[in-house]
Structure formats: C-alpha cells, structure tokens
Amino acid sequence: MSALMDIWHAIQAIVTSSDVITLVIMAVIAIGAGVMMQNMGSVISTTLVALIAFALVEYVLAITLHKQNAAATASTDWQAFQDLHMLSLLAYAILFGVVIGVAHTARSLFDR
C-alpha cells in the first residue's frame, strides 16, 4: 500500500507543481495520442511515444520561447533524464496512459 501512495503522491506533485502551459501541452499530446490510437492493446507503446513527444516539445519550447542555447539545453536535458527517479517516470507514464486510455475510450464511444 505504501508503494501505491508513493506513486499517487508523485502524480499529484506533477499535476500541482507544473505550470499551466506544461499541463496544457501534456493534455494536448495525451488526448491527441488517445484519439489516434487504433486499439486499446497499444496503450503502452502509445504512451511511450507520447512521453517522447512531450520531451521533444518541451525541448523545442525551451529553445524557441525561452531563447536557450540548443546544445547546452540538450546536454542539460540528457543529464536530467539520466538523473530522473523511476518513480517520477512511472508517474508520468501512468498520467499519460490514463489520459490516453480515457481519450481513446471516449473516441470509441462517439464513433458508434
């Protein structure tokens, strides 16, 4: 039970500590991935692709909007990814997976 609470607190930390722009980007990517997904069996691979897309969009935003150096940002982001705790990665994956699953289910219900 303690492990589930740790995961839940990590998910809450992501949602409450992220800024609005990041949350909107996460929602757009996850909902878009859920709408494009063909069947519920591919939710894991779709979640992985959505997480990669989220990382790339955040990188592009850092370079374009925040005017950061591309090479330095890439190096810093890669180091941050290597130092990322598995609990945080699991929380992001669960968050994306749930939203993708809900979006796919909603699309499937509306298509009937």
N, CA, C and O atoms as a GROMACS GRO file, in nm:
protein
  448
    1MET      N    1   0.082  -0.119   0.000
    1MET     CA    2   0.000   0.000   0.000
    1MET      C    3   0.086   0.126   0.000
    1MET      O    4   0.048   0.227  -0.058
    2SER      N    5   0.199   0.119   0.064
    2SER     CA    6   0.288   0.234   0.070
    2SER      C    7   0.341   0.271  -0.069
    2SER      O    8   0.357   0.389  -0.100
    3ALA      N    9   0.368   0.170  -0.152
    3ALA     CA   10   0.418   0.198  -0.286
    3ALA      C   11   0.312   0.269  -0.369
    3ALA      O   12   0.344   0.360  -0.446
    4LEU      N   13   0.185   0.229  -0.355
    4LEU     CA   14   0.077   0.296  -0.428
    4LEU      C   15   0.062   0.440  -0.383
    4LEU      O   16   0.036   0.529  -0.464
    5MET      N   17   0.079   0.465  -0.255
    5MET     CA   18   0.070   0.602  -0.205
    5MET      C   19   0.187   0.686  -0.256
    5MET      O   20   0.170   0.804  -0.285
    6ASP      N   21   0.304   0.627  -0.266
    6ASP     CA   22   0.419   0.698  -0.322
    6ASP      C   23   0.394   0.738  -0.467
    6ASP      O   24   0.425   0.850  -0.508
    7ILE      N   25   0.338   0.645  -0.544
    7ILE     CA   26   0.306   0.674  -0.684
    7ILE      C   27   0.200   0.783  -0.691
    7ILE      O   28   0.210   0.875  -0.772
    8TRP      N   29   0.097   0.773  -0.608
    8TRP     CA   30  -0.009   0.871  -0.608
    8TRP      C   31   0.044   1.010  -0.573
    8TRP      O   32   0.005   1.109  -0.636
    9HIS      N   33   0.132   1.019  -0.475
    9HIS     CA   34   0.191   1.147  -0.436
    9HIS      C   35   0.280   1.202  -0.547
    9HIS      O   36   0.287   1.323  -0.566
   10ALA      N   37   0.349   1.115  -0.619
   10ALA     CA   38   0.431   1.161  -0.731
   10ALA      C   39   0.343   1.217  -0.843
   10ALA      O   40   0.379   1.317  -0.905
   11ILE      N   41   0.230   1.154  -0.869
   11ILE     CA   42   0.137   1.204  -0.971
   11ILE      C   43   0.080   1.338  -0.927
   11ILE      O   44   0.070   1.431  -1.008
   12GLN      N   45   0.042   1.350  -0.801
   12GLN     CA   46  -0.008   1.477  -0.750
   12GLN      C   47   0.097   1.586  -0.759
   12GLN      O   48   0.064   1.701  -0.790
   13ALA      N   49   0.222   1.553  -0.732
   13ALA     CA   50   0.330   1.651  -0.740
   13ALA      C   51   0.348   1.701  -0.883
   13ALA      O   52   0.374   1.819  -0.905
   14ILE      N   53   0.334   1.612  -0.980
   14ILE     CA   54   0.346   1.654  -1.120
   14ILE      C   55   0.234   1.751  -1.155
   14ILE      O   56   0.258   1.856  -1.215
   15VAL      N   57   0.112   1.717  -1.117
   15VAL     CA   58  -0.002   1.800  -1.154
   15VAL      C   59   0.000   1.934  -1.080
   15VAL      O   60  -0.032   2.037  -1.140
   16THR      N   61   0.035   1.934  -0.954
   16THR     CA   62   0.029   2.058  -0.877
   16THR      C   63   0.150   2.147  -0.895
   16THR      O   64   0.140   2.269  -0.877
   17SER      N   65   0.266   2.092  -0.931
   17SER     CA   66   0.385   2.176  -0.942
   17SER      C   67   0.415   2.222  -1.084
   17SER      O   68   0.500   2.308  -1.103
   18SER      N   69   0.347   2.166  -1.183
   18SER     CA   70   0.371   2.208  -1.321
   18SER      C   71   0.295   2.336  -1.350
   18SER      O   72   0.191   2.364  -1.291
   19ASP      N   73   0.351   2.416  -1.443
   19ASP     CA   74   0.281   2.537  -1.482
   19ASP      C   75   0.170   2.504  -1.581
   19ASP      O   76   0.160   2.391  -1.630
   20VAL      N   77   0.086   2.601  -1.608
   20VAL     CA   78  -0.032   2.579  -1.690
   20VAL      C   79   0.006   2.540  -1.832
   20VAL      O   80  -0.057   2.453  -1.891
   21ILE      N   81   0.108   2.602  -1.887
   21ILE     CA   82   0.150   2.571  -2.024
   21ILE      C   83   0.193   2.425  -2.035
   21ILE      O   84   0.156   2.357  -2.130
   22THR      N   85   0.269   2.378  -1.940
   22THR     CA   86   0.315   2.239  -1.941
   22THR      C   87   0.197   2.143  -1.929
   22THR      O   88   0.192   2.042  -1.998
   23LEU      N   89   0.102   2.174  -1.843
   23LEU     CA   90  -0.016   2.089  -1.828
   23LEU      C   91  -0.100   2.086  -1.955
   23LEU      O   92  -0.154   1.982  -1.992
   24VAL      N   93  -0.112   2.201  -2.023
   24VAL     CA   94  -0.188   2.205  -2.149
   24VAL      C   95  -0.116   2.123  -2.255
   24VAL      O   96  -0.180   2.050  -2.331
   25ILE      N   97   0.016   2.135  -2.262
   25ILE     CA   98   0.093   2.056  -2.359
   25ILE      C   99   0.077   1.907  -2.331
   25ILE      O  100   0.058   1.828  -2.423
   26MET      N  101   0.084   1.868  -2.204
   26MET     CA  102   0.065   1.728  -2.168
   26MET      C  103  -0.074   1.680  -2.210
   26MET      O  104  -0.088   1.570  -2.265
   27ALA      N  105  -0.175   1.761  -2.184
   27ALA     CA  106  -0.312   1.722  -2.217
   27ALA      C  107  -0.331   1.710  -2.368
   27ALA      O  108  -0.392   1.614  -2.415
   28VAL      N  109  -0.278   1.805  -2.444
   28VAL     CA  110  -0.294   1.801  -2.590
   28VAL      C  111  -0.226   1.678  -2.649
   28VAL      O  112  -0.282   1.610  -2.735
   29ILE      N  113  -0.104   1.650  -2.603
   29ILE     CA  114  -0.032   1.533  -2.655
   29ILE      C  115  -0.103   1.404  -2.616
   29ILE      O  116  -0.120   1.315  -2.699
   30ALA      N  117  -0.144   1.392  -2.491
   30ALA     CA  118  -0.208   1.269  -2.445
   30ALA      C  119  -0.344   1.248  -2.512
   30ALA      O  120  -0.375   1.137  -2.554
   31ILE      N  121  -0.424   1.353  -2.522
   31ILE     CA  122  -0.555   1.339  -2.586
   31ILE      C  123  -0.537   1.309  -2.734
   31ILE      O  124  -0.608   1.226  -2.790
   32GLY      N  125  -0.443   1.378  -2.798
   32GLY     CA  126  -0.417   1.350  -2.940
   32GLY      C  127  -0.371   1.208  -2.962
   32GLY      O  128  -0.413   1.143  -3.058
   33ALA      N  129  -0.286   1.158  -2.875
   33ALA     CA  130  -0.240   1.019  -2.887
   33ALA      C  131  -0.354   0.921  -2.865
   33ALA      O  132  -0.363   0.819  -2.933
   34GLY      N  133  -0.442   0.952  -2.770
   34GLY     CA  134  -0.556   0.865  -2.745
   34GLY      C  135  -0.654   0.862  -2.860
   34GLY      O  136  -0.712   0.757  -2.890
   35VAL      N  137  -0.673   0.975  -2.926
   35VAL     CA  138  -0.764   0.981  -3.039
   35VAL      C  139  -0.706   0.906  -3.159
   35VAL      O  140  -0.780   0.842  -3.234
   36MET      N  141  -0.574   0.914  -3.177
   36MET     CA  142  -0.511   0.848  -3.291
   36MET      C  143  -0.487   0.699  -3.270
   36MET      O  144  -0.463   0.626  -3.366
   37MET      N  145  -0.492   0.653  -3.145
   37MET     CA  146  -0.465   0.513  -3.116
   37MET      C  147  -0.571   0.424  -3.179
   37MET      O  148  -0.690   0.455  -3.175
   38GLN      N  149  -0.527   0.313  -3.238
   38GLN     CA  150  -0.619   0.225  -3.309
   38GLN      C  151  -0.697   0.131  -3.217
   38GLN      O  152  -0.817   0.113  -3.234
   39ASN      N  153  -0.629   0.072  -3.120
   39ASN     CA  154  -0.698  -0.017  -3.026
   39ASN      C  155  -0.633  -0.006  -2.889
   39ASN      O  156  -0.521   0.044  -2.875
   40MET      N  157  -0.705  -0.051  -2.789
   40MET     CA  158  -0.659  -0.036  -2.651
   40MET      C  159  -0.535  -0.120  -2.621
   40MET      O  160  -0.467  -0.096  -2.522
   41GLY      N  161  -0.507  -0.217  -2.705
   41GLY     CA  162  -0.390  -0.302  -2.684
   41GLY      C  163  -0.258  -0.230  -2.706
   41GLY      O  164  -0.153  -0.277  -2.662
   42SER      N  165  -0.263  -0.116  -2.772
   42SER     CA  166  -0.139  -0.043  -2.798
   42SER      C  167  -0.122   0.077  -2.706
   42SER      O  168  -0.051   0.172  -2.740
   43VAL      N  169  -0.185   0.074  -2.590
   43VAL     CA  170  -0.176   0.188  -2.499
   43VAL      C  171  -0.035   0.206  -2.444
   43VAL      O  172   0.008   0.319  -2.421
   44ILE      N  173   0.038   0.099  -2.422
   44ILE     CA  174   0.173   0.112  -2.366
   44ILE      C  175   0.268   0.175  -2.468
   44ILE      O  176   0.343   0.266  -2.434
   45SER      N  177   0.264   0.126  -2.591
   45SER     CA  178   0.352   0.185  -2.692
   45SER      C  179   0.311   0.328  -2.726
   45SER      O  180   0.396   0.412  -2.753
   46THR      N  181   0.181   0.356  -2.724
   46THR     CA  182   0.135   0.492  -2.749
   46THR      C  183   0.178   0.584  -2.636
   46THR      O  184   0.213   0.700  -2.661
   47THR      N  185   0.177   0.536  -2.514
   47THR     CA  186   0.222   0.615  -2.400
   47THR      C  187   0.371   0.646  -2.413
   47THR      O  188   0.413   0.758  -2.384
   48LEU      N  189   0.449   0.550  -2.454
   48LEU     CA  190   0.592   0.573  -2.473
   48LEU      C  191   0.618   0.679  -2.579
   48LEU      O  192   0.700   0.768  -2.560
   49VAL      N  193   0.547   0.670  -2.690
   49VAL     CA  194   0.562   0.769  -2.797
   49VAL      C  195   0.516   0.906  -2.749
   49VAL      O  196   0.579   1.007  -2.782
   50ALA      N  197   0.409   0.911  -2.673
   50ALA     CA  198   0.359   1.039  -2.621
   50ALA      C  199   0.459   1.102  -2.524
   50ALA      O  200   0.477   1.223  -2.524
   51LEU      N  201   0.523   1.021  -2.442
   51LEU     CA  202   0.624   1.073  -2.349
   51LEU      C  203   0.744   1.130  -2.425
   51LEU      O  204   0.798   1.234  -2.387
   52ILE      N  205   0.785   1.063  -2.531
   52ILE     CA  206   0.895   1.113  -2.614
   52ILE      C  207   0.854   1.242  -2.682
   52ILE      O  208   0.932   1.337  -2.688
   53ALA      N  209   0.732   1.247  -2.734
   53ALA     CA  210   0.681   1.369  -2.798
   53ALA      C  211   0.677   1.484  -2.698
   53ALA      O  212   0.711   1.597  -2.732
   54PHE      N  213   0.635   1.457  -2.576
   54PHE     CA  214   0.630   1.560  -2.472
   54PHE      C  215   0.770   1.614  -2.444
   54PHE      O  216   0.789   1.735  -2.432
   55ALA      N  217   0.867   1.525  -2.434
   55ALA     CA  218   1.005   1.570  -2.408
   55ALA      C  219   1.056   1.656  -2.524
   55ALA      O  220   1.122   1.757  -2.501
   56LEU      N  221   1.027   1.616  -2.645
   56LEU     CA  222   1.072   1.694  -2.762
   56LEU      C  223   1.004   1.830  -2.770
   56LEU      O  224   1.068   1.929  -2.804
   57VAL      N  225   0.876   1.836  -2.741
   57VAL     CA  226   0.804   1.963  -2.743
   57VAL      C  227   0.858   2.056  -2.635
   57VAL      O  228   0.876   2.175  -2.660
   58GLU      N  229   0.884   2.004  -2.518
   58GLU     CA  230   0.941   2.086  -2.411
   58GLU      C  231   1.080   2.139  -2.449
   58GLU      O  232   1.115   2.252  -2.416
   59TYR      N  233   1.158   2.058  -2.518
   59TYR     CA  234   1.290   2.100  -2.565
   59TYR      C  235   1.278   2.212  -2.668
   59TYR      O  236   1.349   2.312  -2.660
   60VAL      N  237   1.188   2.195  -2.762
   60VAL     CA  238   1.168   2.298  -2.866
   60VAL      C  239   1.117   2.427  -2.804
   60VAL      O  240   1.160   2.535  -2.844
   61LEU      N  241   1.027   2.418  -2.707
   61LEU     CA  242   0.979   2.539  -2.640
   61LEU      C  243   1.090   2.610  -2.564
   61LEU      O  244   1.095   2.733  -2.562
   62ALA      N  245   1.178   2.534  -2.501
   62ALA     CA  246   1.289   2.595  -2.429
   62ALA      C  247   1.380   2.672  -2.524
   62ALA      O  248   1.432   2.778  -2.488
   63ILE      N  249   1.398   2.619  -2.643
   63ILE     CA  250   1.485   2.685  -2.740
   63ILE      C  251   1.416   2.804  -2.804
   63ILE      O  252   1.476   2.911  -2.818
   64THR      N  253   1.291   2.789  -2.843
   64THR     CA  254   1.224   2.895  -2.918
   64THR      C  255   1.168   3.005  -2.828
   64THR      O  256   1.194   3.123  -2.852
   65LEU      N  257   1.093   2.970  -2.726
   65LEU     CA  258   1.030   3.071  -2.642
   65LEU      C  259   1.123   3.128  -2.536
   65LEU      O  260   1.121   3.248  -2.509
   66HIS      N  261   1.203   3.043  -2.477
   66HIS     CA  262   1.290   3.088  -2.369
   66HIS      C  263   1.429   3.127  -2.417
   66HIS      O  264   1.514   3.166  -2.337
   67LYS      N  265   1.452   3.116  -2.546
   67LYS     CA  266   1.578   3.158  -2.611
   67LYS      C  267   1.702   3.097  -2.545
   67LYS      O  268   1.800   3.166  -2.520
   68GLN      N  269   1.696   2.967  -2.517
   68GLN     CA  270   1.810   2.898  -2.458
   68GLN      C  271   1.897   2.840  -2.568
   68GLN      O  272   1.852   2.817  -2.680
   69ASN      N  273   2.022   2.816  -2.535
   69ASN     CA  274   2.118   2.756  -2.627
   69ASN      C  275   2.078   2.610  -2.652
   69ASN      O  276   2.056   2.534  -2.557
   70ALA      N  277   2.070   2.571  -2.779
   70ALA     CA  278   2.022   2.436  -2.814
   70ALA      C  279   2.116   2.327  -2.763
   70ALA      O  280   2.069   2.228  -2.706
   71ALA      N  281   2.246   2.344  -2.782
   71ALA     CA  282   2.341   2.240  -2.740
   71ALA      C  283   2.347   2.228  -2.588
   71ALA      O  284   2.349   2.118  -2.534
   72ALA      N  285   2.349   2.341  -2.520
   72ALA     CA  286   2.354   2.338  -2.374
   72ALA      C  287   2.226   2.280  -2.316
   72ALA      O  288   2.229   2.205  -2.218
   73THR      N  289   2.113   2.315  -2.376
   73THR     CA  290   1.986   2.263  -2.328
   73THR      C  291   1.976   2.112  -2.351
   73THR      O  292   1.927   2.039  -2.265
   74ALA      N  293   2.023   2.067  -2.466
   74ALA     CA  294   2.022   1.922  -2.494
   74ALA      C  295   2.108   1.847  -2.394
   74ALA      O  296   2.068   1.742  -2.343
   75SER      N  297   2.225   1.900  -2.365
   75SER     CA  298   2.314   1.836  -2.268
   75SER      C  299   2.253   1.836  -2.128
   75SER      O  300   2.260   1.735  -2.057
   76THR      N  301   2.195   1.946  -2.089
   76THR     CA  302   2.132   1.956  -1.958
   76THR      C  303   2.011   1.863  -1.947
   76THR      O  304   1.992   1.796  -1.845
   77ASP      N  305   1.930   1.858  -2.053
   77ASP     CA  306   1.813   1.770  -2.052
   77ASP      C  307   1.854   1.623  -2.047
   77ASP      O  308   1.790   1.544  -1.977
   78TRP      N  309   1.959   1.586  -2.119
   78TRP     CA  310   2.004   1.447  -2.116
   78TRP      C  311   2.055   1.410  -1.977
   78TRP      O  312   2.028   1.300  -1.928
   79GLN      N  313   2.127   1.501  -1.913
   79GLN     CA  314   2.175   1.476  -1.777
   79GLN      C  315   2.058   1.465  -1.680
   79GLN      O  316   2.060   1.381  -1.590
   80ALA      N  317   1.957   1.551  -1.698
   80ALA     CA  318   1.839   1.544  -1.611
   80ALA      C  319   1.764   1.413  -1.632
   80ALA      O  320   1.712   1.356  -1.536
   81PHE      N  321   1.758   1.364  -1.756
   81PHE     CA  322   1.693   1.236  -1.781
   81PHE      C  323   1.768   1.122  -1.715
   81PHE      O  324   1.706   1.030  -1.660
   82GLN      N  325   1.900   1.126  -1.718
   82GLN     CA  326   1.979   1.021  -1.654
   82GLN      C  327   1.963   1.023  -1.502
   82GLN      O  328   1.972   0.919  -1.437
   83ASP      N  329   1.938   1.142  -1.445
   83ASP     CA  330   1.920   1.154  -1.301
   83ASP      C  331   1.776   1.138  -1.257
   83ASP      O  332   1.746   1.147  -1.137
   84LEU      N  333   1.685   1.116  -1.351
   84LEU     CA  334   1.544   1.106  -1.322
   84LEU      C  335   1.514   0.982  -1.237
   84LEU      O  336   1.560   0.872  -1.267
   85HIS      N  337   1.437   1.001  -1.132
   85HIS     CA  338   1.397   0.889  -1.048
   85HIS      C  339   1.291   0.807  -1.120
   85HIS      O  340   1.206   0.863  -1.189
   86MET      N  341   1.296   0.678  -1.104
   86MET     CA  342   1.200   0.590  -1.170
   86MET      C  343   1.058   0.617  -1.123
   86MET      O  344   0.963   0.598  -1.200
   87LEU      N  345   1.040   0.662  -1.001
   87LEU     CA  346   0.907   0.694  -0.951
   87LEU      C  347   0.846   0.808  -1.031
   87LEU      O  348   0.727   0.806  -1.062
   88SER      N  349   0.926   0.908  -1.064
   88SER     CA  350   0.876   1.020  -1.145
   88SER      C  351   0.842   0.974  -1.286
   88SER      O  352   0.739   1.014  -1.340
   89LEU      N  353   0.927   0.892  -1.344
   89LEU     CA  354   0.899   0.841  -1.478
   89LEU      C  355   0.773   0.756  -1.479
   89LEU      O  356   0.692   0.764  -1.571
   90LEU      N  357   0.757   0.674  -1.377
   90LEU     CA  358   0.636   0.592  -1.364
   90LEU      C  359   0.512   0.679  -1.347
   90LEU      O  360   0.407   0.649  -1.404
   91ALA      N  361   0.524   0.786  -1.271
   91ALA     CA  362   0.411   0.876  -1.251
   91ALA      C  363   0.371   0.944  -1.381
   91ALA      O  364   0.252   0.954  -1.413
   92TYR      N  365   0.470   0.990  -1.458
   92TYR     CA  366   0.441   1.049  -1.589
   92TYR      C  367   0.375   0.946  -1.681
   92TYR      O  368   0.278   0.978  -1.750
   93ALA      N  369   0.426   0.825  -1.681
   93ALA     CA  370   0.372   0.720  -1.768
   93ALA      C  371   0.228   0.686  -1.730
   93ALA      O  372   0.143   0.668  -1.817
   94ILE      N  373   0.200   0.677  -1.601
   94ILE     CA  374   0.064   0.647  -1.557
   94ILE      C  375  -0.029   0.762  -1.593
   94ILE      O  376  -0.140   0.740  -1.641
   95LEU      N  377   0.016   0.884  -1.571
   95LEU     CA  378  -0.065   1.001  -1.603
   95LEU      C  379  -0.099   1.006  -1.752
   95LEU      O  380  -0.215   1.026  -1.789
   96PHE      N  381   0.002   0.989  -1.835
   96PHE     CA  382  -0.021   0.988  -1.979
   96PHE      C  383  -0.107   0.869  -2.020
   96PHE      O  384  -0.200   0.884  -2.100
   97GLY      N  385  -0.078   0.750  -1.966
   97GLY     CA  386  -0.153   0.630  -2.002
   97GLY      C  387  -0.300   0.640  -1.969
   97GLY      O  388  -0.384   0.596  -2.047
   98VAL      N  389  -0.332   0.696  -1.854
   98VAL     CA  390  -0.472   0.710  -1.815
   98VAL      C  391  -0.545   0.807  -1.907
   98VAL      O  392  -0.656   0.779  -1.952
   99VAL      N  393  -0.483   0.922  -1.936
   99VAL     CA  394  -0.547   1.020  -2.023
   99VAL      C  395  -0.562   0.964  -2.165
   99VAL      O  396  -0.664   0.986  -2.230
  100ILE      N  397  -0.460   0.893  -2.213
  100ILE     CA  398  -0.468   0.830  -2.345
  100ILE      C  399  -0.581   0.727  -2.348
  100ILE      O  400  -0.658   0.723  -2.444
  101GLY      N  401  -0.592   0.645  -2.246
  101GLY     CA  402  -0.698   0.545  -2.239
  101GLY      C  403  -0.836   0.607  -2.235
  101GLY      O  404  -0.928   0.559  -2.302
  102VAL      N  405  -0.852   0.713  -2.157
  102VAL     CA  406  -0.981   0.781  -2.149
  102VAL      C  407  -1.016   0.846  -2.283
  102VAL      O  408  -1.130   0.838  -2.327
  103ALA      N  409  -0.919   0.910  -2.347
  103ALA     CA  410  -0.944   0.973  -2.477
  103ALA      C  411  -0.981   0.869  -2.582
  103ALA      O  412  -1.071   0.892  -2.664
  104HIS      N  413  -0.912   0.755  -2.581
  104HIS     CA  414  -0.944   0.650  -2.678
  104HIS      C  415  -1.084   0.592  -2.652
  104HIS      O  416  -1.159   0.567  -2.746
  105THR      N  417  -1.116   0.571  -2.527
  105THR     CA  418  -1.248   0.518  -2.493
  105THR      C  419  -1.358   0.617  -2.535
  105THR      O  420  -1.461   0.576  -2.589
  106ALA      N  421  -1.335   0.746  -2.509
  106ALA     CA  422  -1.434   0.847  -2.549
  106ALA      C  423  -1.450   0.850  -2.700
  106ALA      O  424  -1.562   0.859  -2.750
  107ARG      N  425  -1.339   0.842  -2.773
  107ARG     CA  426  -1.347   0.840  -2.919
  107ARG      C  427  -1.422   0.717  -2.968
  107ARG      O  428  -1.504   0.725  -3.059
  108SER      N  429  -1.395   0.603  -2.906
  108SER     CA  430  -1.463   0.479  -2.945
  108SER      C  431  -1.613   0.487  -2.919
  108SER      O  432  -1.692   0.436  -2.998
  109LEU      N  433  -1.652   0.550  -2.809
  109LEU     CA  434  -1.794   0.563  -2.777
  109LEU      C  435  -1.865   0.658  -2.873
  109LEU      O  436  -1.980   0.635  -2.910
  110PHE      N  437  -1.797   0.766  -2.915
  110PHE     CA  438  -1.857   0.861  -3.006
  110PHE      C  439  -1.861   0.812  -3.150
  110PHE      O  440  -1.943   0.859  -3.228
  111ASP      N  441  -1.774   0.717  -3.185
  111ASP     CA  442  -1.772   0.664  -3.321
  111ASP      C  443  -1.886   0.567  -3.347
  111ASP      O  444  -1.916   0.538  -3.463
  112ARG      N  445  -1.948   0.517  -3.245
  112ARG     CA  446  -2.054   0.416  -3.263
  112ARG      C  447  -2.180   0.477  -3.309
  112ARG      O  448  -2.279   0.406  -3.329
   0.00000   0.00000   0.00000
